[in-house]
Amino acid sequence: MVKTEPARDARDRDTEQRILDAAHAVFVRRGTAGARMQEIADEAGVNKALLHYYFRSKDRLAEAVFAQVARGIFVPLAATLASDLPLEEKVMRLVELEHEQLTRSPFLPGYFLSEMNHYPDRLPQLVAAATAMPPDAVAERVLAPLRRQIAERVAAGTMRDITAEQFLVSLVSLCIFPFAARPMVCLILGLDADGFAAFMESRRRELGAFFLQAVRP
C-alpha cells in the first residue's frame, strides 16, 4: 500500500496537468465564453467527468488557466524590469521574451486582453497572491529602477526626457501589437503564415535598436 500511493499521486498529477494543458489550448483559442468543457475533455483525451473531478467547474478551470497564462507573462517581465541589468539590455531582453512567448502562443494577446476586460478582478488578485504584495507595490518595484535608469541617461544627455510609464507602455505595445492584430497585419502587408513568421523574426532583431534610437534626444 505504501509503495503504490506515490504512483497514484503521480498519475493524478499527470492527469491534472494534461487537463490544464488542454484547457490552456482551448481557452486561449476560444476565450472563456467560447470554450466548451467537452472540447477540453476531447483535447485532453479524458471524459468530461474527470474535468469536474479535478476542477469542479468551468469557472475554476478558467481561473487556473488565466493564472498560468498571467504568471508566464507577468513574472519574467517583472523580473527583467526590476533587475539590475542595464536599461539597454532590459529592452533587448523584453523584446526577446515577448517574441518567444507570443510566437509559441499566437492567440495569447487576444485571450489575455479579453479576459482582463471581462474579468478585471483576476489579475490584481493573482499579482497579490503570487508576490504577497499589493499590485501598486509591485508596480513601484518595477518602475522605480526604470525611473532611476532613465534619469541617469537624461542627465547624461543620451536619452530624451520620458516617464518610466510611457517608456514601458510604448515598448510593450510595440512588442504585442503585431501579434494581437495579426489578421490585419497579414492583410495589409500581403503575408501568409510563413511570411508573417519571417516578418516577426526580422522585427525581433530590429525592434530593440529601433526603440532605443527613438528615445534618444
TIDOKOL-338426 format. One line per 10 residues: their letters; for each residue x, y, z of N, C-alpha, C. Coordinates in Angstrom, 3 decimals, always signed. Layout:
<recs>
a	X:Y:Z:X:Y:Z:X:Y:Z; ...
</recs>
This chain:
<recs>
mvkteparda	+0.833:-1.205:+0.000:+0.000:+0.000:+0.000:+0.865:+1.251:+0.000; +1.889:+1.250:+0.818:+2.777:+2.408:+0.893:+3.483:+2.621:-0.434; +3.829:+1.538:-1.127:+4.559:+1.638:-2.379:+3.693:+2.145:-3.526; +2.401:+1.863:-3.508:+1.537:+2.243:-4.625:+1.016:+3.663:-4.512; +1.056:+4.267:-3.336:+0.487:+5.599:-3.147:+1.167:+6.670:-4.004; +2.538:+6.741:-4.053:+3.192:+7.745:-4.882:+2.843:+7.605:-6.352; +2.715:+6.339:-6.831:+2.378:+6.120:-8.237:+1.001:+6.686:-8.554; +0.052:+6.477:-7.642:-1.279:+7.017:-7.873:-1.247:+8.545:-7.853; -0.485:+9.124:-6.932:-0.350:+10.571:-6.879:+0.257:+11.117:-8.163; +1.265:+10.393:-8.672:+1.911:+10.832:-9.909:+0.929:+10.783:-11.068
rdrdteqril	+0.104:+9.743:-11.123:-0.909:+9.655:-12.188:-1.911:+10.786:-12.058; -2.300:+11.074:-10.811:-3.241:+12.172:-10.581:-2.658:+13.496:-11.065; -1.385:+13.734:-10.717:-0.754:+14.989:-11.148:-0.636:+15.055:-12.660; -0.318:+13.919:-13.272:-0.190:+13.879:-14.730:-1.528:+14.163:-15.400; -2.592:+13.582:-14.869:-3.923:+13.812:-15.437:-4.348:+15.261:-15.256; -4.117:+15.786:-14.062:-4.481:+17.178:-13.797:-3.729:+18.132:-14.724; -2.432:+17.870:-14.923:-1.638:+18.732:-15.802:-2.086:+18.599:-17.251; -2.440:+17.369:-17.651:-2.914:+17.165:-19.025:-4.212:+17.927:-19.263; -5.093:+17.930:-18.280:-6.341:+18.691:-18.385:-6.045:+20.183:-18.448; -5.133:+20.644:-17.603:-4.792:+22.070:-17.587:-4.162:+22.501:-18.912
daahavfvrr	-3.294:+21.669:-19.468:-2.678:+21.989:-20.763:-3.731:+22.039:-21.868; -4.658:+21.095:-21.841:-5.727:+21.086:-22.847:-6.623:+22.304:-22.688; -6.950:+22.641:-21.439:-7.791:+23.816:-21.193:-7.086:+25.085:-21.641; -5.772:+25.152:-21.398:-4.993:+26.295:-21.861:-5.141:+26.464:-23.364; -4.973:+25.373:-24.111:-5.083:+25.441:-25.573:-6.473:+25.898:-26.007; -7.508:+25.374:-25.372:-8.883:+25.684:-25.777:-9.279:+27.094:-25.338; -8.994:+27.456:-24.090:-9.377:+28.787:-23.600:-8.655:+29.895:-24.368; -7.365:+29.706:-24.626:-6.616:+30.724:-25.357:-7.137:+30.860:-26.778; -7.544:+29.744:-27.352:-8.065:+29.758:-28.724:-9.486:+30.299:-28.790; -10.316:+29.950:-27.820:-11.748:+30.278:-27.875:-12.171:+31.400:-26.933
gtagarmqei	-11.363:+31.660:-25.887:-11.818:+32.542:-24.826:-12.703:+31.771:-23.866; -12.907:+32.306:-22.669:-13.725:+31.617:-21.678:-15.149:+31.408:-22.164; -15.737:+32.445:-22.761:-17.136:+32.349:-23.203:-17.309:+31.299:-24.289; -16.344:+31.188:-25.191:-16.495:+30.267:-26.324:-16.029:+28.858:-26.048; -15.305:+28.640:-24.961:-14.777:+27.309:-24.662:-15.882:+26.390:-24.158; -15.774:+25.127:-24.499:-16.730:+24.117:-24.047:-15.985:+23.010:-23.322; -16.564:+22.551:-22.226:-15.921:+21.517:-21.424:-15.683:+20.246:-22.234; -16.602:+19.904:-23.134:-16.429:+18.696:-23.933:-15.213:+18.830:-24.852; -14.998:+20.019:-25.407:-13.833:+20.233:-26.267:-12.536:+20.087:-25.466; -12.548:+20.577:-24.232:-11.372:+20.442:-23.374:-11.128:+18.972:-23.051
adeagvnkal	-12.199:+18.240:-22.738:-12.069:+16.808:-22.447:-11.504:+16.067:-23.652; -12.006:+16.395:-24.843:-11.507:+15.745:-26.059:-10.035:+16.062:-26.287; -9.661:+17.315:-26.054:-8.267:+17.735:-26.235:-7.352:+17.005:-25.257; -7.843:+16.789:-24.036:-7.038:+16.122:-23.006:-7.084:+14.598:-23.120; -8.038:+14.085:-23.878:-8.182:+12.635:-24.001:-8.766:+11.992:-22.768; -9.678:+12.713:-22.088:-10.342:+12.176:-20.898:-11.845:+12.378:-21.039; -12.616:+11.774:-20.133:-14.051:+12.033:-20.159:-14.363:+13.302:-19.366; -15.512:+13.887:-19.646:-15.850:+15.179:-19.060:-15.977:+15.106:-17.541; -16.336:+13.940:-17.010:-16.477:+13.802:-15.564:-15.156:+14.074:-14.845; -14.034:+13.708:-15.491:-12.734:+13.945:-14.866:-12.423:+15.434:-14.763
lhyyfrskdr	-12.892:+16.235:-15.708:-12.697:+17.685:-15.624:-13.339:+18.220:-14.362; -14.562:+17.771:-14.100:-15.287:+18.232:-12.915:-14.666:+17.669:-11.627; -14.081:+16.482:-11.714:-13.428:+15.888:-10.540:-12.227:+16.732:-10.114; -11.428:+17.164:-11.083:-10.205:+17.908:-10.766:-10.437:+19.404:-10.569; -11.379:+19.980:-11.301:-11.520:+21.440:-11.265:-12.931:+21.923:-10.904; -13.852:+21.005:-10.691:-15.198:+21.298:-10.181:-16.106:+22.020:-11.188; -15.592:+23.054:-11.850:-16.455:+23.827:-12.747:-15.616:+24.480:-13.837; -16.292:+24.935:-14.867:-15.619:+25.645:-15.949:-14.973:+26.928:-15.422; -15.637:+27.614:-14.504:-15.092:+28.855:-13.960:-13.769:+28.608:-13.238; -13.692:+27.545:-12.441:-12.455:+27.257:-11.724:-11.347:+26.850:-12.681
laeavfaqva	-11.703:+26.134:-13.738:-10.718:+25.756:-14.733:-10.232:+26.996:-15.487; -11.156:+27.907:-15.791:-10.788:+29.151:-16.471:-9.853:+29.989:-15.608; -10.116:+30.030:-14.309:-9.249:+30.786:-13.402:-7.855:+30.170:-13.339; -7.777:+28.846:-13.349:-6.480:+28.166:-13.310:-5.683:+28.453:-14.579; -6.360:+28.452:-15.714:-5.683:+28.755:-16.983:-5.213:+30.198:-16.998; -6.072:+31.123:-16.575:-5.679:+32.530:-16.566:-4.469:+32.742:-15.662; -4.467:+32.083:-14.497:-3.336:+32.217:-13.584:-2.054:+31.710:-14.232; -2.136:+30.595:-14.939:-0.971:+30.037:-15.621:-0.461:+30.992:-16.703; -1.383:+31.538:-17.494:-1.001:+32.458:-18.564:-0.406:+33.739:-17.986; -1.071:+34.310:-16.984:-0.618:+35.573:-16.412:+0.751:+35.428:-15.770
rgifvplaat	+0.991:+34.309:-15.070:+2.313:+34.092:-14.477:+3.378:+33.991:-15.558; +3.049:+33.317:-16.658:+4.012:+33.175:-17.741:+4.371:+34.495:-18.383; +3.417:+35.428:-18.416:+3.668:+36.750:-18.987:+4.274:+37.687:-17.953; +3.655:+37.740:-16.780:+3.981:+38.773:-15.799:+5.302:+38.520:-15.083; +5.543:+37.287:-14.657:+6.704:+37.008:-13.814:+8.027:+37.310:-14.531; +8.278:+36.766:-15.738:+9.559:+37.096:-16.390:+9.676:+38.559:-16.773; +8.553:+39.180:-17.142:+8.574:+40.605:-17.481:+8.954:+41.438:-16.263; +8.277:+41.200:-15.140:+8.559:+41.958:-13.917:+9.970:+41.700:-13.427; +10.434:+40.461:-13.503:+11.782:+40.137:-13.047:+12.834:+40.868:-13.871; +12.619:+40.937:-15.166:+13.565:+41.638:-16.042:+13.592:+43.127:-15.736
lasdlpleek	+12.416:+43.729:-15.612:+12.342:+45.172:-15.396:+12.869:+45.575:-14.022; +12.681:+44.726:-13.021:+13.123:+45.053:-11.661:+14.583:+44.696:-11.417; +15.236:+44.072:-12.395:+16.611:+43.608:-12.214:+17.616:+44.756:-12.298; +18.889:+44.412:-12.081:+19.975:+45.388:-12.169:+20.597:+45.432:-13.564; +19.989:+44.777:-14.524:+20.512:+44.831:-15.887:+20.548:+46.271:-16.388; +21.523:+46.627:-17.224:+21.498:+47.944:-17.858:+20.206:+48.136:-18.646; +19.764:+49.362:-18.775:+18.489:+49.654:-19.424:+18.434:+49.093:-20.836; +19.526:+49.222:-21.566:+19.544:+48.736:-22.945:+19.363:+47.215:-23.000; +19.956:+46.508:-22.051:+19.780:+45.056:-22.004:+18.353:+44.691:-21.626; +17.743:+45.468:-20.755:+16.349:+45.209:-20.394:+15.448:+45.305:-21.622
vmrlvelehe	+15.668:+46.319:-22.440:+14.866:+46.492:-23.653:+15.031:+45.283:-24.564; +16.266:+44.888:-24.809:+16.524:+43.752:-25.696:+15.933:+42.466:-25.125; +16.065:+42.282:-23.820:+15.544:+41.074:-23.176:+14.024:+41.037:-23.232; +13.394:+42.168:-23.008:+11.937:+42.205:-23.049:+11.420:+41.881:-24.444; +12.078:+42.420:-25.470:+11.688:+42.112:-26.853:+11.796:+40.607:-27.101; +12.890:+39.996:-26.640:+13.076:+38.558:-26.826:+12.008:+37.755:-26.085; +11.718:+38.145:-24.837:+10.714:+37.432:-24.044:+9.345:+37.466:-24.707; +8.935:+38.658:-25.137:+7.619:+38.795:-25.751:+7.551:+38.033:-27.068; +8.608:+38.116:-27.857:+8.608:+37.408:-29.148:+8.527:+35.898:-28.938; +9.314:+35.395:-28.011:+9.315:+33.957:-27.742:+7.949:+33.482:-27.251
qltrspflpg	+7.372:+34.210:-26.306:+6.076:+33.834:-25.740:+4.971:+33.866:-26.781; +4.914:+34.933:-27.571:+3.796:+35.118:-28.493:+3.960:+34.319:-29.772; +5.188:+34.006:-30.152:+5.397:+33.102:-31.281:+4.902:+31.708:-30.924; +5.172:+31.306:-29.697:+4.743:+29.990:-29.233:+3.228:+29.911:-29.074; +2.585:+31.020:-28.712:+1.140:+31.026:-28.461:+0.528:+32.277:-29.089; +0.287:+32.262:-30.412:-0.134:+33.472:-31.124:-1.506:+33.999:-30.726; -2.359:+33.159:-30.123:-3.681:+33.629:-29.704:-3.643:+34.314:-28.336; -2.477:+34.315:-27.700:-2.370:+34.796:-26.328:-2.794:+36.252:-26.134; -2.363:+37.198:-26.975:-2.753:+38.601:-26.726:-4.265:+38.804:-26.717; -4.959:+38.233:-27.706:-6.408:+38.381:-27.756:-7.081:+37.776:-26.544
yflsemnhyp	-6.617:+36.587:-26.147:-7.187:+35.930:-24.969:-6.955:+36.765:-23.711; -5.709:+37.187:-23.506:-5.361:+37.882:-22.277:-6.110:+39.203:-22.145; -6.170:+39.960:-23.233:-6.878:+41.245:-23.199:-8.368:+41.046:-22.966; -8.947:+40.036:-23.604:-10.375:+39.751:-23.431:-10.678:+39.346:-21.985; -9.834:+38.481:-21.431:-10.066:+38.021:-20.063:-9.951:+39.170:-19.071; -8.966:+40.038:-19.266:-8.803:+41.159:-18.338:-9.973:+42.130:-18.416; -10.542:+42.296:-19.610:-11.695:+43.184:-19.758:-12.965:+42.576:-19.173; -13.144:+41.269:-19.353:-14.360:+40.619:-18.859:-14.271:+40.248:-17.380; -13.043:+40.001:-16.898:-12.864:+39.585:-15.501:-11.755:+40.458:-14.884; -12.024:+41.745:-14.662:-10.966:+42.689:-14.256:-10.364:+42.412:-12.885
drlpqlvaaa	-11.036:+41.641:-12.037:-10.508:+41.385:-10.694:-9.445:+40.292:-10.674; -9.359:+39.510:-11.746:-8.471:+38.351:-11.719:-6.996:+38.727:-11.596; -6.542:+39.673:-12.404:-5.116:+39.980:-12.430:-4.618:+40.567:-11.113; -5.295:+41.583:-10.523:-4.814:+42.082:-9.221:-4.761:+40.995:-8.150; -5.757:+40.105:-8.154:-5.768:+39.021:-7.170:-4.589:+38.080:-7.383; -4.294:+37.799:-8.651:-3.186:+36.908:-8.968:-1.851:+37.532:-8.574; -1.669:+38.806:-8.886:-0.423:+39.502:-8.548:-0.212:+39.503:-7.036; -1.266:+39.796:-6.301:-1.165:+39.819:-4.837:-0.832:+38.437:-4.280; -1.454:+37.400:-4.831:-1.207:+36.039:-4.347:+0.203:+35.568:-4.682; +0.694:+35.938:-5.884:+1.997:+35.460:-6.342:+3.158:+36.176:-5.664
tamppdavae	+2.949:+37.429:-5.266:+4.055:+38.236:-4.741:+3.931:+38.575:-3.268; +2.766:+38.299:-2.679:+2.482:+38.703:-1.295:+2.625:+40.209:-1.125; +2.364:+40.938:-2.216:+2.430:+42.402:-2.206:+1.212:+42.946:-2.940; +0.708:+44.108:-2.544:-0.377:+44.717:-3.311:+0.119:+45.127:-4.694; -0.774:+45.124:-5.701:-0.340:+45.429:-7.065:+0.385:+46.757:-7.211; -0.025:+47.790:-6.447:+0.661:+49.075:-6.593:+2.104:+48.997:-6.097; +2.366:+48.156:-5.103:+3.738:+47.974:-4.619:+4.579:+47.236:-5.650; +3.966:+46.263:-6.327:+4.668:+45.542:-7.390:+4.998:+46.491:-8.532; +4.032:+47.335:-8.897:+4.255:+48.303:-9.971:+5.414:+49.236:-9.621; +5.462:+49.675:-8.369:+6.547:+50.561:-7.956:+7.888:+49.842:-7.994
rvlaplrrqi	+7.895:+48.579:-7.634:+9.136:+47.799:-7.677:+9.666:+47.681:-9.104; +8.768:+47.607:-10.066:+9.153:+47.522:-11.479:+9.554:+48.893:-12.019; +8.792:+49.927:-11.659:+9.003:+51.249:-12.244:+10.166:+52.008:-11.622; +10.438:+51.785:-10.346:+11.498:+52.548:-9.667:+12.862:+52.395:-10.352; +13.299:+51.159:-10.690:+14.583:+51.045:-11.393:+14.559:+51.719:-12.763; +13.420:+51.639:-13.459:+13.320:+52.308:-14.758:+13.466:+53.816:-14.604; +12.807:+54.380:-13.594:+12.909:+55.823:-13.375:+14.361:+56.233:-13.123; +15.040:+55.467:-12.301:+16.434:+55.787:-11.986:+17.312:+55.696:-13.231; +17.149:+54.622:-13.984:+17.993:+54.430:-15.164:+17.709:+55.476:-16.239; +16.442:+55.812:-16.413:+16.094:+56.849:-17.383:+16.652:+58.196:-16.956
aervaagtmr	+16.513:+58.508:-15.668:+17.016:+59.787:-15.144:+18.520:+59.907:-15.356; +19.256:+58.829:-15.157:+20.707:+58.845:-15.361:+21.054:+59.163:-16.814; +20.312:+58.580:-17.731:+20.610:+58.807:-19.148:+20.152:+60.189:-19.615; +19.059:+60.655:-19.051:+18.618:+62.020:-19.373:+19.659:+63.022:-18.888; +20.159:+62.821:-17.667:+21.180:+63.716:-17.111:+22.463:+63.680:-17.933; +22.774:+62.511:-18.508:+23.984:+62.370:-19.325:+23.775:+62.871:-20.749; +22.535:+63.218:-21.080:+22.246:+63.719:-22.414:+22.118:+62.654:-23.480; +21.961:+61.386:-23.067:+21.869:+60.292:-24.047:+20.437:+59.806:-24.270; +19.471:+60.387:-23.542:+18.075:+59.996:-23.708:+17.199:+61.214:-23.505; +16.159:+61.310:-24.301:+15.225:+62.413:-24.096:+14.399:+62.144:-22.843
ditaeqflvs	+13.832:+63.182:-22.284:+13.064:+63.058:-21.051:+11.753:+62.331:-21.338; +11.559:+61.205:-20.704:+10.349:+60.397:-20.882:+10.046:+59.721:-19.558; +8.791:+59.608:-19.204:+8.450:+58.944:-17.945:+8.643:+57.440:-18.085; +8.889:+56.785:-16.967:+9.033:+55.332:-16.973:+7.748:+54.660:-17.448; +6.601:+55.255:-17.094:+5.311:+54.684:-17.502:+5.163:+54.694:-19.025; +5.495:+55.840:-19.639:+5.394:+55.939:-21.095:+6.415:+55.029:-21.779; +7.599:+54.981:-21.228:+8.663:+54.121:-21.752:+8.188:+52.667:-21.792; +7.644:+52.194:-20.667:+7.242:+50.796:-20.544:+6.059:+50.467:-21.449; +5.027:+51.303:-21.404:+3.828:+51.020:-22.203:+4.146:+51.070:-23.697; +4.968:+52.010:-24.114:+5.331:+52.108:-25.527:+6.094:+50.866:-25.983
lvslcifpfa	+7.036:+50.406:-25.178:+7.824:+49.238:-25.551:+6.971:+47.974:-25.615; +6.167:+47.760:-24.584:+5.319:+46.560:-24.563:+4.315:+46.588:-25.714; +3.770:+47.759:-26.008:+2.808:+47.877:-27.107:+3.443:+47.521:-28.443; +4.658:+47.986:-28.669:+5.357:+47.669:-29.914:+5.611:+46.168:-30.051; +5.852:+45.510:-28.933:+6.071:+44.062:-28.953:+4.787:+43.295:-29.256; +3.692:+43.716:-28.653:+2.461:+42.929:-28.692:+1.598:+43.206:-29.912; +1.552:+44.455:-30.379:+0.567:+44.835:-31.386:+0.551:+43.943:-32.629; +1.689:+43.640:-33.261:+1.601:+42.825:-34.486:+0.983:+41.448:-34.249; +1.223:+40.874:-33.080:+0.615:+39.585:-32.759:-0.883:+39.741:-32.507; -1.259:+40.778:-31.746:-2.672:+40.997:-31.431:-3.479:+41.323:-32.681
arpmvclilg	-2.844:+42.019:-33.632:-3.532:+42.445:-34.860:-3.061:+41.631:-36.059; -2.694:+40.386:-35.829:-2.097:+39.563:-36.890:-2.938:+39.501:-38.166; -4.250:+39.254:-38.106:-5.015:+39.197:-39.365:-4.930:+40.498:-40.161; -5.006:+41.645:-39.465:-4.927:+42.925:-40.148:-3.534:+43.153:-40.727; -2.491:+42.818:-39.947:-1.117:+42.981:-40.428:-0.881:+42.121:-41.669; -1.353:+40.887:-41.635:-1.175:+39.996:-42.790:-1.922:+40.514:-44.018; -3.132:+41.034:-43.799:-3.920:+41.555:-44.921:-3.240:+42.770:-45.540; -2.835:+43.729:-44.709:-2.243:+44.970:-45.209:-0.909:+44.706:-45.904; -0.100:+43.803:-45.337:+1.227:+43.540:-45.888:+1.259:+42.394:-46.880; +0.114:+41.738:-47.083:+0.051:+40.631:-48.028:+0.872:+39.436:-47.599
ldadgfaafm	+0.781:+39.057:-46.321:+1.598:+37.980:-45.772:+0.773:+36.721:-45.541; +1.358:+35.570:-45.856:+0.775:+34.311:-45.420:+1.438:+33.925:-44.100; +1.191:+32.712:-43.608:+1.725:+32.310:-42.300:+3.250:+32.349:-42.278; +3.878:+31.831:-43.341:+5.339:+31.841:-43.396:+5.879:+33.268:-43.506; +5.184:+34.092:-44.276:+5.604:+35.481:-44.427:+5.515:+36.243:-43.118; +4.447:+35.981:-42.364:+4.302:+36.645:-41.064:+5.416:+36.216:-40.116; +5.732:+34.914:-40.114:+6.797:+34.409:-39.248:+8.131:+35.070:-39.598; +8.406:+35.207:-40.891:+9.656:+35.844:-41.317:+9.664:+37.327:-40.942; +8.512:+37.980:-41.118:+8.400:+39.395:-40.763:+8.660:+39.606:-39.273; +8.085:+38.743:-38.429:+8.247:+38.900:-36.989:+9.666:+38.546:-36.530
esrrrelgaf	+10.298:+37.616:-37.232:+11.690:+37.315:-36.888:+12.584:+38.517:-37.197; +12.334:+39.165:-38.316:+13.072:+40.385:-38.654:+12.794:+41.473:-37.626; +11.531:+41.577:-37.217:+11.156:+42.589:-36.225:+11.832:+42.315:-34.886; +11.925:+41.042:-34.517:+12.605:+40.683:-33.265:+14.042:+41.209:-33.271; +14.731:+41.082:-34.390:+16.124:+41.524:-34.471:+16.254:+43.042:-34.465; +15.251:+43.740:-34.979:+15.372:+45.180:-35.189:+14.681:+46.045:-34.137; +13.684:+45.497:-33.441:+12.817:+46.339:-32.612:+13.562:+46.994:-31.450; +14.423:+46.255:-30.771:+15.122:+46.830:-29.626:+15.938:+48.054:-30.019; +16.724:+47.927:-31.095:+17.539:+49.056:-31.551:+16.661:+50.207:-32.025; +15.557:+49.888:-32.691:+14.624:+50.918:-33.157:+14.066:+51.711:-31.981
flqavrp	+13.662:+50.999:-30.935:+13.068:+51.671:-29.777:+14.102:+52.555:-29.065; +15.288:+52.013:-28.856:+16.322:+52.784:-28.167:+16.710:+54.037:-28.964; +16.732:+53.911:-30.291:+17.006:+55.075:-31.121:+15.902:+56.108:-30.985; +14.659:+55.650:-30.859:+13.521:+56.558:-30.781:+13.519:+57.393:-29.502; +14.141:+56.902:-28.428:+14.136:+57.652:-27.167:+15.418:+58.470:-26.965; +16.281:+58.472:-27.973:+17.462:+59.330:-27.881:+17.061:+60.784:-28.178; +17.859:+61.737:-27.652:+17.483:+63.151:-27.841:+17.642:+63.605:-29.299
</recs>
